[in-house]
Amino acid sequence: MTKGAQVSMTRCLSNQLLSKGIRVNAVCPGPVWTPLQPAAMDSETMSKWHDAPAPIGRIGQPSELGPAYVFLASSDASFISGQSIHVNGGAIVSG
């Protein structure tokens, strides 16, 4: 699924499930370092990936995504549905 399709699915599901008291939101991560990257990319691709970090100037860490999920699951987000939080190091996202 493309990222755009994920955002659209989040919005559509939110509209369909709100009447049942179910909120649907999404977290859209940018470049994040995990141990899976070296297993999925050869060294040249890894080098290119590290040379083109997010606008903030670095690759994100998994621990930087967790608070977004916790927030959306908390009562602090009880009035939020159909939204996407972009934890992506400052990349501008339209839509």
PyMOL Python script that loads the backbone (N, CA, C, O; Angstrom):
from pymol import cmd

cmd.read_pdbstr("""\
ATOM      1  N   MET A   1       0.847  -1.171   0.000  1.00  0.00           N
ATOM      2  CA  MET A   1       0.000   0.000   0.000  1.00  0.00           C
ATOM      3  C   MET A   1       0.894   1.236   0.000  1.00  0.00           C
ATOM      4  O   MET A   1       1.896   1.273   0.715  1.00  0.00           O
ATOM      5  N   THR A   2       0.553   2.222  -0.773  1.00  0.00           N
ATOM      6  CA  THR A   2       1.307   3.467  -0.774  1.00  0.00           C
ATOM      7  C   THR A   2       0.954   4.276   0.467  1.00  0.00           C
ATOM      8  O   THR A   2      -0.057   4.029   1.125  1.00  0.00           O
ATOM      9  N   LYS A   3       1.808   5.245   0.770  1.00  0.00           N
ATOM     10  CA  LYS A   3       1.528   6.101   1.932  1.00  0.00           C
ATOM     11  C   LYS A   3       0.246   6.897   1.730  1.00  0.00           C
ATOM     12  O   LYS A   3      -0.513   7.101   2.677  1.00  0.00           O
ATOM     13  N   GLY A   4       0.003   7.344   0.509  1.00  0.00           N
ATOM     14  CA  GLY A   4      -1.227   8.069   0.218  1.00  0.00           C
ATOM     15  C   GLY A   4      -2.461   7.201   0.426  1.00  0.00           C
ATOM     16  O   GLY A   4      -3.483   7.671   0.925  1.00  0.00           O
ATOM     17  N   ALA A   5      -2.362   5.941   0.044  1.00  0.00           N
ATOM     18  CA  ALA A   5      -3.481   5.016   0.240  1.00  0.00           C
ATOM     19  C   ALA A   5      -3.715   4.776   1.725  1.00  0.00           C
ATOM     20  O   ALA A   5      -4.857   4.638   2.164  1.00  0.00           O
ATOM     21  N   GLN A   6      -2.640   4.728   2.495  1.00  0.00           N
ATOM     22  CA  GLN A   6      -2.782   4.530   3.939  1.00  0.00           C
ATOM     23  C   GLN A   6      -3.514   5.716   4.575  1.00  0.00           C
ATOM     24  O   GLN A   6      -4.389   5.526   5.419  1.00  0.00           O
ATOM     25  N   VAL A   7      -3.160   6.923   4.172  1.00  0.00           N
ATOM     26  CA  VAL A   7      -3.821   8.119   4.701  1.00  0.00           C
ATOM     27  C   VAL A   7      -5.297   8.114   4.302  1.00  0.00           C
ATOM     28  O   VAL A   7      -6.158   8.415   5.128  1.00  0.00           O
ATOM     29  N   SER A   8      -5.597   7.779   3.053  1.00  0.00           N
ATOM     30  CA  SER A   8      -6.985   7.718   2.595  1.00  0.00           C
ATOM     31  C   SER A   8      -7.768   6.651   3.339  1.00  0.00           C
ATOM     32  O   SER A   8      -8.916   6.877   3.722  1.00  0.00           O
ATOM     33  N   MET A   9      -7.159   5.491   3.548  1.00  0.00           N
ATOM     34  CA  MET A   9      -7.831   4.427   4.279  1.00  0.00           C
ATOM     35  C   MET A   9      -8.119   4.855   5.720  1.00  0.00           C
ATOM     36  O   MET A   9      -9.184   4.550   6.257  1.00  0.00           O
ATOM     37  N   THR A  10      -7.174   5.561   6.345  1.00  0.00           N
ATOM     38  CA  THR A  10      -7.364   6.049   7.709  1.00  0.00           C
ATOM     39  C   THR A  10      -8.569   6.982   7.772  1.00  0.00           C
ATOM     40  O   THR A  10      -9.398   6.874   8.675  1.00  0.00           O
ATOM     41  N   ARG A  11      -8.661   7.890   6.820  1.00  0.00           N
ATOM     42  CA  ARG A  11      -9.780   8.841   6.802  1.00  0.00           C
ATOM     43  C   ARG A  11     -11.106   8.141   6.565  1.00  0.00           C
ATOM     44  O   ARG A  11     -12.093   8.440   7.236  1.00  0.00           O
ATOM     45  N   CYS A  12     -11.140   7.214   5.618  1.00  0.00           N
ATOM     46  CA  CYS A  12     -12.389   6.507   5.306  1.00  0.00           C
ATOM     47  C   CYS A  12     -12.837   5.629   6.468  1.00  0.00           C
ATOM     48  O   CYS A  12     -14.011   5.640   6.837  1.00  0.00           O
ATOM     49  N   LEU A  13     -11.908   4.868   7.045  1.00  0.00           N
ATOM     50  CA  LEU A  13     -12.263   4.027   8.180  1.00  0.00           C
ATOM     51  C   LEU A  13     -12.747   4.856   9.357  1.00  0.00           C
ATOM     52  O   LEU A  13     -13.665   4.452  10.070  1.00  0.00           O
ATOM     53  N   SER A  14     -12.134   6.008   9.560  1.00  0.00           N
ATOM     54  CA  SER A  14     -12.553   6.878  10.650  1.00  0.00           C
ATOM     55  C   SER A  14     -14.010   7.278  10.473  1.00  0.00           C
ATOM     56  O   SER A  14     -14.794   7.217  11.420  1.00  0.00           O
ATOM     57  N   ASN A  15     -14.373   7.687   9.265  1.00  0.00           N
ATOM     58  CA  ASN A  15     -15.762   8.079   9.001  1.00  0.00           C
ATOM     59  C   ASN A  15     -16.726   6.919   9.216  1.00  0.00           C
ATOM     60  O   ASN A  15     -17.837   7.120   9.705  1.00  0.00           O
ATOM     61  N   GLN A  16     -16.316   5.721   8.858  1.00  0.00           N
ATOM     62  CA  GLN A  16     -17.190   4.559   8.977  1.00  0.00           C
ATOM     63  C   GLN A  16     -17.324   4.070  10.413  1.00  0.00           C
ATOM     64  O   GLN A  16     -18.373   3.542  10.781  1.00  0.00           O
ATOM     65  N   LEU A  17     -16.293   4.231  11.230  1.00  0.00           N
ATOM     66  CA  LEU A  17     -16.283   3.617  12.555  1.00  0.00           C
ATOM     67  C   LEU A  17     -16.567   4.567  13.708  1.00  0.00           C
ATOM     68  O   LEU A  17     -16.756   4.115  14.838  1.00  0.00           O
ATOM     69  N   LEU A  18     -16.601   5.861  13.455  1.00  0.00           N
ATOM     70  CA  LEU A  18     -16.876   6.816  14.536  1.00  0.00           C
ATOM     71  C   LEU A  18     -18.215   6.552  15.208  1.00  0.00           C
ATOM     72  O   LEU A  18     -18.335   6.703  16.424  1.00  0.00           O
ATOM     73  N   SER A  19     -19.213   6.164  14.443  1.00  0.00           N
ATOM     74  CA  SER A  19     -20.529   5.906  15.030  1.00  0.00           C
ATOM     75  C   SER A  19     -20.505   4.737  16.011  1.00  0.00           C
ATOM     76  O   SER A  19     -21.410   4.595  16.833  1.00  0.00           O
ATOM     77  N   LYS A  20     -19.470   3.898  15.927  1.00  0.00           N
ATOM     78  CA  LYS A  20     -19.310   2.767  16.848  1.00  0.00           C
ATOM     79  C   LYS A  20     -18.350   3.099  17.985  1.00  0.00           C
ATOM     80  O   LYS A  20     -18.010   2.237  18.796  1.00  0.00           O
ATOM     81  N   GLY A  21     -17.916   4.363  18.036  1.00  0.00           N
ATOM     82  CA  GLY A  21     -17.010   4.787  19.097  1.00  0.00           C
ATOM     83  C   GLY A  21     -15.559   4.401  18.868  1.00  0.00           C
ATOM     84  O   GLY A  21     -14.755   4.406  19.799  1.00  0.00           O
ATOM     85  N   ILE A  22     -15.226   4.066  17.631  1.00  0.00           N
ATOM     86  CA  ILE A  22     -13.858   3.664  17.294  1.00  0.00           C
ATOM     87  C   ILE A  22     -13.177   4.800  16.551  1.00  0.00           C
ATOM     88  O   ILE A  22     -13.656   5.251  15.511  1.00  0.00           O
ATOM     89  N   ARG A  23     -12.055   5.258  17.092  1.00  0.00           N
ATOM     90  CA  ARG A  23     -11.267   6.287  16.427  1.00  0.00           C
ATOM     91  C   ARG A  23     -10.175   5.611  15.601  1.00  0.00           C
ATOM     92  O   ARG A  23      -9.584   4.624  16.039  1.00  0.00           O
ATOM     93  N   VAL A  24      -9.912   6.133  14.428  1.00  0.00           N
ATOM     94  CA  VAL A  24      -8.875   5.587  13.548  1.00  0.00           C
ATOM     95  C   VAL A  24      -7.919   6.720  13.188  1.00  0.00           C
ATOM     96  O   VAL A  24      -8.328   7.734  12.622  1.00  0.00           O
ATOM     97  N   ASN A  25      -6.645   6.539  13.520  1.00  0.00           N
ATOM     98  CA  ASN A  25      -5.597   7.506  13.202  1.00  0.00           C
ATOM     99  C   ASN A  25      -4.387   6.748  12.683  1.00  0.00           C
ATOM    100  O   ASN A  25      -4.346   5.519  12.744  1.00  0.00           O
ATOM    101  N   ALA A  26      -3.413   7.467  12.180  1.00  0.00           N
ATOM    102  CA  ALA A  26      -2.203   6.828  11.650  1.00  0.00           C
ATOM    103  C   ALA A  26      -0.960   7.604  12.068  1.00  0.00           C
ATOM    104  O   ALA A  26      -1.005   8.815  12.285  1.00  0.00           O
ATOM    105  N   VAL A  27       0.136   6.889  12.175  1.00  0.00           N
ATOM    106  CA  VAL A  27       1.452   7.496  12.364  1.00  0.00           C
ATOM    107  C   VAL A  27       2.230   7.203  11.086  1.00  0.00           C
ATOM    108  O   VAL A  27       2.345   6.050  10.671  1.00  0.00           O
ATOM    109  N   CYS A  28       2.761   8.254  10.468  1.00  0.00           N
ATOM    110  CA  CYS A  28       3.489   8.134   9.202  1.00  0.00           C
ATOM    111  C   CYS A  28       4.962   8.452   9.446  1.00  0.00           C
ATOM    112  O   CYS A  28       5.345   9.622   9.454  1.00  0.00           O
ATOM    113  N   PRO A  29       5.783   7.438   9.641  1.00  0.00           N
ATOM    114  CA  PRO A  29       7.189   7.692   9.936  1.00  0.00           C
ATOM    115  C   PRO A  29       7.989   8.060   8.692  1.00  0.00           C
ATOM    116  O   PRO A  29       7.672   7.647   7.576  1.00  0.00           O
ATOM    117  N   GLY A  30       9.018   8.837   8.916  1.00  0.00           N
ATOM    118  CA  GLY A  30       9.990   9.139   7.875  1.00  0.00           C
ATOM    119  C   GLY A  30      11.121   8.125   7.956  1.00  0.00           C
ATOM    120  O   GLY A  30      10.898   6.993   8.384  1.00  0.00           O
ATOM    121  N   PRO A  31      12.322   8.503   7.556  1.00  0.00           N
ATOM    122  CA  PRO A  31      13.444   7.567   7.626  1.00  0.00           C
ATOM    123  C   PRO A  31      13.814   7.280   9.081  1.00  0.00           C
ATOM    124  O   PRO A  31      14.171   8.191   9.829  1.00  0.00           O
ATOM    125  N   VAL A  32      13.728   6.014   9.474  1.00  0.00           N
ATOM    126  CA  VAL A  32      13.992   5.594  10.849  1.00  0.00           C
ATOM    127  C   VAL A  32      14.965   4.427  10.818  1.00  0.00           C
ATOM    128  O   VAL A  32      14.793   3.474  10.058  1.00  0.00           O
ATOM    129  N   TRP A  33      15.982   4.518  11.650  1.00  0.00           N
ATOM    130  CA  TRP A  33      16.981   3.455  11.724  1.00  0.00           C
ATOM    131  C   TRP A  33      16.445   2.282  12.525  1.00  0.00           C
ATOM    132  O   TRP A  33      15.975   2.457  13.649  1.00  0.00           O
ATOM    133  N   THR A  34      16.511   1.100  11.958  1.00  0.00           N
ATOM    134  CA  THR A  34      16.225  -0.133  12.683  1.00  0.00           C
ATOM    135  C   THR A  34      17.273  -1.156  12.257  1.00  0.00           C
ATOM    136  O   THR A  34      17.931  -0.965  11.234  1.00  0.00           O
ATOM    137  N   PRO A  35      17.441  -2.228  13.009  1.00  0.00           N
ATOM    138  CA  PRO A  35      18.398  -3.265  12.616  1.00  0.00           C
ATOM    139  C   PRO A  35      18.031  -3.947  11.295  1.00  0.00           C
ATOM    140  O   PRO A  35      18.853  -4.657  10.715  1.00  0.00           O
ATOM    141  N   LEU A  36      16.816  -3.736  10.826  1.00  0.00           N
ATOM    142  CA  LEU A  36      16.388  -4.348   9.578  1.00  0.00           C
ATOM    143  C   LEU A  36      17.034  -3.708   8.355  1.00  0.00           C
ATOM    144  O   LEU A  36      17.200  -4.371   7.331  1.00  0.00           O
ATOM    145  N   GLN A  37      17.404  -2.420   8.444  1.00  0.00           N
ATOM    146  CA  GLN A  37      17.964  -1.746   7.269  1.00  0.00           C
ATOM    147  C   GLN A  37      19.202  -2.457   6.702  1.00  0.00           C
ATOM    148  O   GLN A  37      19.241  -2.707   5.498  1.00  0.00           O
ATOM    149  N   PRO A  38      20.209  -2.792   7.512  1.00  0.00           N
ATOM    150  CA  PRO A  38      21.366  -3.481   6.917  1.00  0.00           C
ATOM    151  C   PRO A  38      21.017  -4.832   6.295  1.00  0.00           C
ATOM    152  O   PRO A  38      21.684  -5.283   5.365  1.00  0.00           O
ATOM    153  N   ALA A  39      19.972  -5.473   6.811  1.00  0.00           N
ATOM    154  CA  ALA A  39      19.569  -6.756   6.248  1.00  0.00           C
ATOM    155  C   ALA A  39      18.812  -6.579   4.936  1.00  0.00           C
ATOM    156  O   ALA A  39      18.786  -7.485   4.103  1.00  0.00           O
ATOM    157  N   ALA A  40      18.194  -5.411   4.753  1.00  0.00           N
ATOM    158  CA  ALA A  40      17.371  -5.175   3.568  1.00  0.00           C
ATOM    159  C   ALA A  40      18.087  -4.415   2.457  1.00  0.00           C
ATOM    160  O   ALA A  40      17.630  -4.407   1.314  1.00  0.00           O
ATOM    161  N   MET A  41      19.218  -3.771   2.792  1.00  0.00           N
ATOM    162  CA  MET A  41      19.918  -2.947   1.803  1.00  0.00           C
ATOM    163  C   MET A  41      21.386  -3.345   1.719  1.00  0.00           C
ATOM    164  O   MET A  41      21.998  -3.723   2.718  1.00  0.00           O
ATOM    165  N   ASP A  42      21.941  -3.254   0.512  1.00  0.00           N
ATOM    166  CA  ASP A  42      23.379  -3.479   0.398  1.00  0.00           C
ATOM    167  C   ASP A  42      24.114  -2.235   0.909  1.00  0.00           C
ATOM    168  O   ASP A  42      23.481  -1.214   1.178  1.00  0.00           O
ATOM    169  N   SER A  43      25.430  -2.309   1.043  1.00  0.00           N
ATOM    170  CA  SER A  43      26.201  -1.224   1.653  1.00  0.00           C
ATOM    171  C   SER A  43      26.119   0.077   0.851  1.00  0.00           C
ATOM    172  O   SER A  43      26.117   1.159   1.437  1.00  0.00           O
ATOM    173  N   GLU A  44      26.051  -0.015  -0.485  1.00  0.00           N
ATOM    174  CA  GLU A  44      25.945   1.200  -1.301  1.00  0.00           C
ATOM    175  C   GLU A  44      24.597   1.898  -1.072  1.00  0.00           C
ATOM    176  O   GLU A  44      24.548   3.120  -0.934  1.00  0.00           O
ATOM    177  N   THR A  45      23.527   1.137  -1.032  1.00  0.00           N
ATOM    178  CA  THR A  45      22.205   1.697  -0.782  1.00  0.00           C
ATOM    179  C   THR A  45      22.135   2.287   0.618  1.00  0.00           C
ATOM    180  O   THR A  45      21.553   3.353   0.817  1.00  0.00           O
ATOM    181  N   MET A  46      22.728   1.597   1.592  1.00  0.00           N
ATOM    182  CA  MET A  46      22.753   2.109   2.975  1.00  0.00           C
ATOM    183  C   MET A  46      23.479   3.445   3.034  1.00  0.00           C
ATOM    184  O   MET A  46      23.039   4.362   3.727  1.00  0.00           O
ATOM    185  N   SER A  47      24.572   3.557   2.319  1.00  0.00           N
ATOM    186  CA  SER A  47      25.341   4.794   2.298  1.00  0.00           C
ATOM    187  C   SER A  47      24.515   5.938   1.721  1.00  0.00           C
ATOM    188  O   SER A  47      24.497   7.036   2.276  1.00  0.00           O
ATOM    189  N   LYS A  48      23.831   5.681   0.607  1.00  0.00           N
ATOM    190  CA  LYS A  48      22.969   6.701  -0.004  1.00  0.00           C
ATOM    191  C   LYS A  48      21.850   7.105   0.951  1.00  0.00           C
ATOM    192  O   LYS A  48      21.505   8.283   1.050  1.00  0.00           O
ATOM    193  N   TRP A  49      21.286   6.122   1.654  1.00  0.00           N
ATOM    194  CA  TRP A  49      20.199   6.380   2.595  1.00  0.00           C
ATOM    195  C   TRP A  49      20.669   7.294   3.725  1.00  0.00           C
ATOM    196  O   TRP A  49      19.957   8.212   4.130  1.00  0.00           O
ATOM    197  N   HIS A  50      21.877   7.032   4.229  1.00  0.00           N
ATOM    198  CA  HIS A  50      22.427   7.863   5.305  1.00  0.00           C
ATOM    199  C   HIS A  50      22.863   9.240   4.807  1.00  0.00           C
ATOM    200  O   HIS A  50      22.870  10.202   5.575  1.00  0.00           O
ATOM    201  N   ASP A  51      23.223   9.339   3.540  1.00  0.00           N
ATOM    202  CA  ASP A  51      23.645  10.629   2.983  1.00  0.00           C
ATOM    203  C   ASP A  51      22.467  11.548   2.653  1.00  0.00           C
ATOM    204  O   ASP A  51      22.672  12.730   2.378  1.00  0.00           O
ATOM    205  N   ALA A  52      21.263  11.035   2.676  1.00  0.00           N
ATOM    206  CA  ALA A  52      20.072  11.836   2.376  1.00  0.00           C
ATOM    207  C   ALA A  52      19.086  11.739   3.540  1.00  0.00           C
ATOM    208  O   ALA A  52      17.994  11.192   3.385  1.00  0.00           O
ATOM    209  N   PRO A  53      19.468  12.268   4.705  1.00  0.00           N
ATOM    210  CA  PRO A  53      18.582  12.147   5.866  1.00  0.00           C
ATOM    211  C   PRO A  53      17.359  13.047   5.734  1.00  0.00           C
ATOM    212  O   PRO A  53      17.194  13.757   4.742  1.00  0.00           O
ATOM    213  N   ALA A  54      16.524  13.003   6.734  1.00  0.00           N
ATOM    214  CA  ALA A  54      15.351  13.882   6.793  1.00  0.00           C
ATOM    215  C   ALA A  54      15.826  15.332   6.873  1.00  0.00           C
ATOM    216  O   ALA A  54      16.991  15.579   7.185  1.00  0.00           O
ATOM    217  N   PRO A  55      14.945  16.291   6.597  1.00  0.00           N
ATOM    218  CA  PRO A  55      15.332  17.706   6.654  1.00  0.00           C
ATOM    219  C   PRO A  55      15.947  18.130   7.998  1.00  0.00           C
ATOM    220  O   PRO A  55      16.713  19.091   8.056  1.00  0.00           O
ATOM    221  N   ILE A  56      15.616  17.426   9.049  1.00  0.00           N
ATOM    222  CA  ILE A  56      16.169  17.761  10.363  1.00  0.00           C
ATOM    223  C   ILE A  56      17.670  17.445  10.428  1.00  0.00           C
ATOM    224  O   ILE A  56      18.359  17.865  11.358  1.00  0.00           O
ATOM    225  N   GLY A  57      18.171  16.696   9.425  1.00  0.00           N
ATOM    226  CA  GLY A  57      19.605  16.458   9.308  1.00  0.00           C
ATOM    227  C   GLY A  57      20.095  15.118   9.805  1.00  0.00           C
ATOM    228  O   GLY A  57      21.302  14.897   9.904  1.00  0.00           O
ATOM    229  N   ARG A  58      19.179  14.218  10.120  1.00  0.00           N
ATOM    230  CA  ARG A  58      19.597  12.899  10.584  1.00  0.00           C
ATOM    231  C   ARG A  58      18.478  11.890  10.357  1.00  0.00           C
ATOM    232  O   ARG A  58      17.353  12.255  10.016  1.00  0.00           O
ATOM    233  N   ILE A  59      18.800  10.639  10.548  1.00  0.00           N
ATOM    234  CA  ILE A  59      17.824   9.558  10.476  1.00  0.00           C
ATOM    235  C   ILE A  59      17.191   9.431  11.867  1.00  0.00           C
ATOM    236  O   ILE A  59      17.881   9.582  12.875  1.00  0.00           O
ATOM    237  N   GLY A  60      15.903   9.158  11.928  1.00  0.00           N
ATOM    238  CA  GLY A  60      15.211   9.032  13.210  1.00  0.00           C
ATOM    239  C   GLY A  60      15.523   7.728  13.919  1.00  0.00           C
ATOM    240  O   GLY A  60      16.065   6.793  13.329  1.00  0.00           O
ATOM    241  N   GLN A  61      15.172   7.683  15.183  1.00  0.00           N
ATOM    242  CA  GLN A  61      15.322   6.486  16.004  1.00  0.00           C
ATOM    243  C   GLN A  61      13.935   5.937  16.329  1.00  0.00           C
ATOM    244  O   GLN A  61      12.987   6.712  16.454  1.00  0.00           O
ATOM    245  N   PRO A  62      13.795   4.619  16.468  1.00  0.00           N
ATOM    246  CA  PRO A  62      12.485   4.042  16.783  1.00  0.00           C
ATOM    247  C   PRO A  62      11.849   4.648  18.038  1.00  0.00           C
ATOM    248  O   PRO A  62      10.628   4.792  18.106  1.00  0.00           O
ATOM    249  N   SER A  63      12.655   4.995  19.009  1.00  0.00           N
ATOM    250  CA  SER A  63      12.114   5.562  20.252  1.00  0.00           C
ATOM    251  C   SER A  63      11.433   6.912  20.026  1.00  0.00           C
ATOM    252  O   SER A  63      10.662   7.369  20.869  1.00  0.00           O
ATOM    253  N   GLU A  64      11.716   7.547  18.894  1.00  0.00           N
ATOM    254  CA  GLU A  64      11.098   8.834  18.591  1.00  0.00           C
ATOM    255  C   GLU A  64       9.693   8.673  17.995  1.00  0.00           C
ATOM    256  O   GLU A  64       8.951   9.650  17.897  1.00  0.00           O
ATOM    257  N   LEU A  65       9.328   7.467  17.602  1.00  0.00           N
ATOM    258  CA  LEU A  65       7.997   7.201  17.068  1.00  0.00           C
ATOM    259  C   LEU A  65       7.013   6.838  18.174  1.00  0.00           C
ATOM    260  O   LEU A  65       5.835   7.185  18.096  1.00  0.00           O
ATOM    261  N   GLY A  66       7.486   6.153  19.186  1.00  0.00           N
ATOM    262  CA  GLY A  66       6.626   5.647  20.254  1.00  0.00           C
ATOM    263  C   GLY A  66       5.691   6.676  20.867  1.00  0.00           C
ATOM    264  O   GLY A  66       4.506   6.389  21.037  1.00  0.00           O
ATOM    265  N   PRO A  67       6.183   7.876  21.209  1.00  0.00           N
ATOM    266  CA  PRO A  67       5.285   8.856  21.828  1.00  0.00           C
ATOM    267  C   PRO A  67       4.071   9.223  20.968  1.00  0.00           C
ATOM    268  O   PRO A  67       3.017   9.547  21.514  1.00  0.00           O
ATOM    269  N   ALA A  68       4.193   9.181  19.654  1.00  0.00           N
ATOM    270  CA  ALA A  68       3.045   9.488  18.790  1.00  0.00           C
ATOM    271  C   ALA A  68       1.966   8.412  18.937  1.00  0.00           C
ATOM    272  O   ALA A  68       0.776   8.724  19.002  1.00  0.00           O
ATOM    273  N   TYR A  69       2.388   7.146  18.988  1.00  0.00           N
ATOM    274  CA  TYR A  69       1.424   6.058  19.171  1.00  0.00           C
ATOM    275  C   TYR A  69       0.771   6.141  20.547  1.00  0.00           C
ATOM    276  O   TYR A  69      -0.440   5.965  20.677  1.00  0.00           O
ATOM    277  N   VAL A  70       1.574   6.409  21.566  1.00  0.00           N
ATOM    278  CA  VAL A  70       1.045   6.505  22.924  1.00  0.00           C
ATOM    279  C   VAL A  70       0.044   7.656  23.016  1.00  0.00           C
ATOM    280  O   VAL A  70      -1.014   7.508  23.628  1.00  0.00           O
ATOM    281  N   PHE A  71       0.370   8.801  22.412  1.00  0.00           N
ATOM    282  CA  PHE A  71      -0.546   9.940  22.420  1.00  0.00           C
ATOM    283  C   PHE A  71      -1.877   9.575  21.772  1.00  0.00           C
ATOM    284  O   PHE A  71      -2.934   9.839  22.345  1.00  0.00           O
ATOM    285  N   LEU A  72      -1.839   8.973  20.585  1.00  0.00           N
ATOM    286  CA  LEU A  72      -3.075   8.641  19.889  1.00  0.00           C
ATOM    287  C   LEU A  72      -3.914   7.615  20.648  1.00  0.00           C
ATOM    288  O   LEU A  72      -5.137   7.599  20.509  1.00  0.00           O
ATOM    289  N   ALA A  73      -3.283   6.767  21.442  1.00  0.00           N
ATOM    290  CA  ALA A  73      -4.007   5.772  22.229  1.00  0.00           C
ATOM    291  C   ALA A  73      -4.502   6.331  23.557  1.00  0.00           C
ATOM    292  O   ALA A  73      -5.301   5.687  24.236  1.00  0.00           O
ATOM    293  N   SER A  74      -4.042   7.517  23.937  1.00  0.00           N
ATOM    294  CA  SER A  74      -4.393   8.082  25.239  1.00  0.00           C
ATOM    295  C   SER A  74      -5.709   8.850  25.188  1.00  0.00           C
ATOM    296  O   SER A  74      -6.240   9.139  24.116  1.00  0.00           O
ATOM    297  N   SER A  75      -6.220   9.172  26.375  1.00  0.00           N
ATOM    298  CA  SER A  75      -7.448   9.970  26.450  1.00  0.00           C
ATOM    299  C   SER A  75      -7.200  11.410  25.996  1.00  0.00           C
ATOM    300  O   SER A  75      -8.153  12.123  25.680  1.00  0.00           O
ATOM    301  N   ASP A  76      -5.953  11.844  25.957  1.00  0.00           N
ATOM    302  CA  ASP A  76      -5.634  13.184  25.450  1.00  0.00           C
ATOM    303  C   ASP A  76      -6.002  13.335  23.976  1.00  0.00           C
ATOM    304  O   ASP A  76      -6.193  14.452  23.496  1.00  0.00           O
ATOM    305  N   ALA A  77      -6.101  12.224  23.261  1.00  0.00           N
ATOM    306  CA  ALA A  77      -6.435  12.255  21.833  1.00  0.00           C
ATOM    307  C   ALA A  77      -7.880  11.825  21.591  1.00  0.00           C
ATOM    308  O   ALA A  77      -8.224  11.409  20.485  1.00  0.00           O
ATOM    309  N   SER A  78      -8.719  11.922  22.608  1.00  0.00           N
ATOM    310  CA  SER A  78     -10.097  11.427  22.479  1.00  0.00           C
ATOM    311  C   SER A  78     -10.933  12.209  21.471  1.00  0.00           C
ATOM    312  O   SER A  78     -11.986  11.724  21.058  1.00  0.00           O
ATOM    313  N   PHE A  79     -10.504  13.391  21.062  1.00  0.00           N
ATOM    314  CA  PHE A  79     -11.235  14.212  20.092  1.00  0.00           C
ATOM    315  C   PHE A  79     -10.538  14.207  18.729  1.00  0.00           C
ATOM    316  O   PHE A  79     -10.803  15.062  17.884  1.00  0.00           O
ATOM    317  N   ILE A  80      -9.651  13.241  18.528  1.00  0.00           N
ATOM    318  CA  ILE A  80      -8.884  13.152  17.288  1.00  0.00           C
ATOM    319  C   ILE A  80      -9.253  11.858  16.569  1.00  0.00           C
ATOM    320  O   ILE A  80      -9.165  10.778  17.153  1.00  0.00           O
ATOM    321  N   SER A  81      -9.655  11.957  15.332  1.00  0.00           N
ATOM    322  CA  SER A  81      -9.932  10.778  14.519  1.00  0.00           C
ATOM    323  C   SER A  81      -9.766  11.139  13.052  1.00  0.00           C
ATOM    324  O   SER A  81     -10.062  12.260  12.637  1.00  0.00           O
ATOM    325  N   GLY A  82      -9.292  10.185  12.279  1.00  0.00           N
ATOM    326  CA  GLY A  82      -9.096  10.395  10.848  1.00  0.00           C
ATOM    327  C   GLY A  82      -7.849  11.193  10.516  1.00  0.00           C
ATOM    328  O   GLY A  82      -7.725  11.720   9.410  1.00  0.00           O
ATOM    329  N   GLN A  83      -6.929  11.289  11.456  1.00  0.00           N
ATOM    330  CA  GLN A  83      -5.741  12.125  11.270  1.00  0.00           C
ATOM    331  C   GLN A  83      -4.483  11.272  11.130  1.00  0.00           C
ATOM    332  O   GLN A  83      -4.441  10.119  11.560  1.00  0.00           O
ATOM    333  N   SER A  84      -3.473  11.858  10.527  1.00  0.00           N
ATOM    334  CA  SER A  84      -2.166  11.213  10.380  1.00  0.00           C
ATOM    335  C   SER A  84      -1.120  12.119  11.004  1.00  0.00           C
ATOM    336  O   SER A  84      -1.027  13.302  10.674  1.00  0.00           O
ATOM    337  N   ILE A  85      -0.335  11.551  11.909  1.00  0.00           N
ATOM    338  CA  ILE A  85       0.766  12.298  12.515  1.00  0.00           C
ATOM    339  C   ILE A  85       2.030  11.899  11.761  1.00  0.00           C
ATOM    340  O   ILE A  85       2.382  10.721  11.702  1.00  0.00           O
ATOM    341  N   HIS A  86       2.698  12.875  11.193  1.00  0.00           N
ATOM    342  CA  HIS A  86       3.887  12.627  10.386  1.00  0.00           C
ATOM    343  C   HIS A  86       5.129  12.848  11.244  1.00  0.00           C
ATOM    344  O   HIS A  86       5.550  13.981  11.478  1.00  0.00           O
ATOM    345  N   VAL A  87       5.701  11.746  11.705  1.00  0.00           N
ATOM    346  CA  VAL A  87       6.932  11.789  12.489  1.00  0.00           C
ATOM    347  C   VAL A  87       8.056  11.514  11.493  1.00  0.00           C
ATOM    348  O   VAL A  87       8.539  10.389  11.363  1.00  0.00           O
ATOM    349  N   ASN A  88       8.459  12.588  10.790  1.00  0.00           N
ATOM    350  CA  ASN A  88       9.326  12.361   9.629  1.00  0.00           C
ATOM    351  C   ASN A  88      10.514  13.311   9.544  1.00  0.00           C
ATOM    352  O   ASN A  88      11.105  13.466   8.475  1.00  0.00           O
ATOM    353  N   GLY A  89      10.863  13.933  10.631  1.00  0.00           N
ATOM    354  CA  GLY A  89      12.053  14.772  10.621  1.00  0.00           C
ATOM    355  C   GLY A  89      11.910  16.073   9.869  1.00  0.00           C
ATOM    356  O   GLY A  89      12.911  16.647   9.438  1.00  0.00           O
ATOM    357  N   GLY A  90      10.691  16.553   9.700  1.00  0.00           N
ATOM    358  CA  GLY A  90      10.495  17.857   9.098  1.00  0.00           C
ATOM    359  C   GLY A  90      10.143  17.884   7.629  1.00  0.00           C
ATOM    360  O   GLY A  90      10.060  18.960   7.037  1.00  0.00           O
ATOM    361  N   ALA A  91       9.932  16.723   7.020  1.00  0.00           N
ATOM    362  CA  ALA A  91       9.521  16.711   5.612  1.00  0.00           C
ATOM    363  C   ALA A  91       8.123  17.291   5.498  1.00  0.00           C
ATOM    364  O   ALA A  91       7.241  16.943   6.284  1.00  0.00           O
ATOM    365  N   ILE A  92       7.911  18.169   4.531  1.00  0.00           N
ATOM    366  CA  ILE A  92       6.614  18.785   4.323  1.00  0.00           C
ATOM    367  C   ILE A  92       5.726  17.790   3.568  1.00  0.00           C
ATOM    368  O   ILE A  92       6.095  17.272   2.514  1.00  0.00           O
ATOM    369  N   VAL A  93       4.560  17.547   4.135  1.00  0.00           N
ATOM    370  CA  VAL A  93       3.615  16.585   3.550  1.00  0.00           C
ATOM    371  C   VAL A  93       2.324  17.326   3.268  1.00  0.00           C
ATOM    372  O   VAL A  93       1.771  17.972   4.159  1.00  0.00           O
ATOM    373  N   SER A  94       1.840  17.240   2.044  1.00  0.00           N
ATOM    374  CA  SER A  94       0.559  17.877   1.740  1.00  0.00           C
ATOM    375  C   SER A  94      -0.552  16.858   1.824  1.00  0.00           C
ATOM    376  O   SER A  94      -0.323  15.658   1.672  1.00  0.00           O
ATOM    377  N   GLY A  95      -1.748  17.338   2.064  1.00  0.00           N
ATOM    378  CA  GLY A  95      -2.891  16.447   2.107  1.00  0.00           C
ATOM    379  C   GLY A  95      -3.203  16.102   3.452  1.00  0.00           C
ATOM    380  O   GLY A  95      -4.147  15.351   3.694  1.00  0.00           O
TER     381      GLY A  95
END
""", "prot")
cmd.dss("prot")
cmd.show_as("cartoon", "prot")
cmd.util.cbc("prot")
cmd.orient("prot")
